[in-house]
Amino acid sequence: MRTMCKSAGILALVLVAAAPTMARADYIQAQPVYARNNTDHKIQVAAYYVPAGGHDFVSGGWWTIYPGQCRLILWNNGVNIYFYAKDDQGWVWEGNDATANVRGQTLHMFHQDTGPCYDPWSVTFQ
């Protein structure tokens, strides 16, 4: 895994050096984060994360994920991310690791570590 990260970092440096006219947004590292719904109900997902190119946490939601669906929901710029999810049946996935406000609602979220690389990463709700 470390070799992959090192290779990705070297590639990013080569690309930046080879294309000095690229805009800053063309080489911002970010990790695609997916939400996977392994339930029989539609769920709504919210997250508290550092967005691509950012340095501070932001909250976002509500992403609708249908049963069996795996959907790209955000681009993360860090290893720590917090989630909250709910469905129409009253099920809630929450935790006590962080509190965030999403569209006027205070949510208690659970923590996930996405690792040191920018490889695609998924959170699974079951």
TIROZA-413699 format. One record per residue (C-alpha): y, z, x. Coordinates in steps of 0.02 Angstrom, whole numbers, padded with zeros to 5 digits. Layout:
% residues N
north Y; up Z; east X
...
% end
This chain:
% residues 126
north 00000; up 00000; east 00000
north 00121; up 00040; east 00142
north 00086; up -00130; east 00220
north 00136; up -00213; east 00057
north 00298; up -00116; east 00050
north 00337; up -00155; east 00231
north 00299; up -00340; east 00205
north 00407; up -00346; east 00050
north 00550; up -00264; east 00144
north 00536; up -00386; east 00289
north 00531; up -00533; east 00169
north 00687; up -00468; east 00081
north 00779; up -00457; east 00248
north 00726; up -00633; east 00297
north 00783; up -00702; east 00130
north 00951; up -00614; east 00141
north 00979; up -00673; east 00320
north 00927; up -00851; east 00277
north 01042; up -00867; east 00128
north 01210; up -00784; east 00167
north 01294; up -00870; east 00020
north 01182; up -00786; east -00109
north 01266; up -00671; east -00233
north 01225; up -00485; east -00218
north 01123; up -00491; east -00380
north 01008; up -00620; east -00303
north 00929; up -00494; east -00185
north 00938; up -00325; east -00272
north 00767; up -00244; east -00265
north 00702; up -00184; east -00431
north 00535; up -00134; east -00503
north 00478; up -00211; east -00666
north 00417; up -00073; east -00782
north 00301; up -00112; east -00927
north 00251; up -00007; east -01077
north 00071; up -00026; east -01139
north 00026; up 00027; east -01315
north -00157; up 00074; east -01329
north -00136; up 00150; east -01503
north -00164; up 00077; east -01676
north 00020; up 00099; east -01724
north 00185; up 00020; east -01675
north 00280; up 00136; east -01556
north 00460; up 00153; east -01503
north 00491; up 00193; east -01318
north 00643; up 00268; east -01232
north 00670; up 00295; east -01045
north 00783; up 00385; east -00924
north 00790; up 00290; east -00759
north 00897; up 00217; east -00619
north 00930; up 00034; east -00663
north 00920; up -00109; east -00538
north 01071; up -00102; east -00422
north 01118; up 00071; east -00486
north 01123; up 00244; east -00410
north 01135; up 00354; east -00565
north 01012; up 00385; east -00706
north 01043; up 00301; east -00873
north 00951; up 00314; east -01037
north 00888; up 00169; east -01138
north 00784; up 00132; east -01291
north 00716; up 00095; east -01417
north 00593; up -00036; east -01361
north 00464; up -00081; east -01494
north 00287; up -00099; east -01428
north 00154; up -00161; east -01548
north -00030; up -00106; east -01543
north -00118; up -00184; east -01394
north 00044; up -00252; east -01323
north 00104; up -00231; east -01143
north 00290; up -00269; east -01135
north 00419; up -00273; east -00996
north 00549; up -00145; east -01046
north 00661; up -00118; east -00894
north 00694; up -00142; east -00709
north 00688; up 00021; east -00611
north 00775; up 00060; east -00446
north 00686; up 00220; east -00399
north 00520; up 00308; east -00399
north 00560; up 00432; east -00538
north 00566; up 00382; east -00719
north 00557; up 00481; east -00881
north 00486; up 00426; east -01049
north 00482; up 00475; east -01231
north 00392; up 00380; east -01368
north 00361; up 00399; east -01554
north 00275; up 00307; east -01694
north 00298; up 00297; east -01883
north 00149; up 00413; east -01912
north 00233; up 00564; east -01831
north 00150; up 00552; east -01659
north 00267; up 00592; east -01514
north 00243; up 00576; east -01326
north 00366; up 00695; east -01244
north 00382; up 00824; east -01105
north 00493; up 00954; east -01026
north 00536; up 00861; east -00865
north 00705; up 00791; east -00918
north 00822; up 00788; east -01066
north 00917; up 00630; east -01108
north 01023; up 00566; east -01250
north 00969; up 00399; east -01323
north 01077; up 00328; east -01461
north 01137; up 00500; east -01515
north 00965; up 00581; east -01511
north 00923; up 00716; east -01381
north 00749; up 00684; east -01312
north 00633; up 00789; east -01204
north 00547; up 00670; east -01084
north 00395; up 00671; east -00970
north 00403; up 00618; east -00787
north 00312; up 00474; east -00703
north 00313; up 00428; east -00519
north 00309; up 00239; east -00500
north 00274; up 00241; east -00312
north 00373; up 00187; east -00159
north 00357; up -00002; east -00184
north 00439; up -00119; east -00306
north 00271; up -00181; east -00372
north 00255; up -00200; east -00562
north 00212; up -00034; east -00643
north 00153; up 00016; east -00819
north 00158; up 00172; east -00925
north 00017; up 00181; east -01052
north 00029; up 00266; east -01221
north -00137; up 00312; east -01304
% end
